[in-house]
Amino acid sequence: MKLSLRLALAATAAIVVAVMPCFAQRSNADPARILSFEGNAGWINSAPLTAADLQGKVVLVDFWEYTCLNCLRTLPYLREWYKRYHQYGFVIVGVHSPEFNFSGESANVASAAKRLDVTWPVVLDDHMTVWKRYGNDVWPHEYLFDRSGNLVDSVAGEGRYPQTEAKIQELLRAGGQKLALPPVMALLPQDSYDKPGAVCYPQTAEILVGHAPILNASGMNDPAQDTSYAYHVSDPKDGGLYLQGYWHLSKEAAVSGESGGFLALKYHAIQVTAVLRPEGHGTVRVDVMQDGKPIAREDAGKDLAYDASGKSYVNVDAARSYDLLMNARFGEHELRLYPQGYGLGIYDFDFESCEIPKSG
């Protein structure tokens, strides 16, 4: 689904809302100048930086969260820009403002940064202090500042990558510098929504499990401890969560008990990702089925695997976003997750539905 563009002119910036940012409560307007990173919980990949340290640099301040699907989709561009332009005075400062309790733990962020090849400075904004100071309202959000610290561009959500890179090049060349810069990076295949002829279908909205009701819960279900849920639903609601077997609910997740249970979700989309966490210290295998069958290989997300019997599954060995489905066609389906043991935490489901239709 593509958000309608919201264009607004400010004295120092063009403000654009791009595609499907992760939800957050709205706040104030964008800042006119680069602001302080004080009030943080530490830094990764760098000694602490101040606004004064960044004077004379072209700076991209990127608000992100390592479990956020939309943030993950921006990272290939950020990695390439940092590689191309850091030598010329371009700096990225990633502000990691967590959506979940576990994603605010510094060890988890450091591990994710290493796994995702995030090599630029990252400030840990555990209490959303920097987020509030900048008046931010979404993940991801990129603020681009010139060498004098003035805001020149602001992109909330995905998209506008060629335009942002062209602006970075313009700022690096400002003042008459003659730099041999490469052609602007082409859009990646995943970013169909930004290409001519793209079709973005309606999709199921993001589901934060800790804030969504379990639709087949009864008066016998105590959410604070493992109790048995029974799934006998002939017409499940799109975007509704249903449980079978023993589960308990936290403020952020549904956590599996030792049973042959499952979580069921009816949805309409192309791509489905889930934020999953092993609540203990081991790995939890989770069998994944769609419409009562193992996932067809042409519909598998990159984190899905298959055993010798042909069952589709994902091994949840870290608290992160798992890419479960990349359906060959848009459609409506029922997804089921079957934890093979105790302690699978299910925190979030997110969806994407843009493609360039195949001819013929």
Disulfide bonds with the S-S distance in Angstrom:
Cys22-Cys68 2.15
Cys200-Cys354 2.10
